[in-house]
C-alpha cells in the first residue's frame, strides 16, 4: 500500500473519530459557551490579616471576559486561583494585580489563595457563580 494512501486513511480516521466524539459522545457541559463580547471589571481586595476576599462571591454571565483588579492589603504574598479556568496568579503585598479569564462554562466554582500565607490560608476561599 502506498505510504501517501496510508497517511490519507489515518488522517481520515482521526478526523472522523473527532467528529463522532463531538456529535455523539461529548457531554453537553464540556464545551464552552459562545463569548458575549462583554468585559466585566470587578475590584477586589485581600483583607489585611483576615485571610478573606472582598467580595467573597462574584457573579458573572457565561461567555463574559472577567477582569479582576485585586489589591492585596497584606504585607506578604497571596495568590488567586480558579482551577476550572486555569487561573493562578501571585498577589504581591500592597499592590494591585489584574487577573483576566473567560467565563466559558456555567456553574459554581471556588476560588482560593494559591500561596501558603499563614494560619488562615485554607479558609481563604470564595465563590464564582457563572450564570
Buried (B, 14 or more C-beta within 10 A) or exposed (E): EEEEEEEEEEEEEEEEEEEEEEEEEEEEEEEEBEEBEEEBEBEBBBBEEBBBBBEEEBEBBBBBBBBBEBBBBBEEBBBBBBEBBEBBBEBBEEEEBEBEBBBBBBEEBEBBBBBEBEEEBEEBBBBBBBE
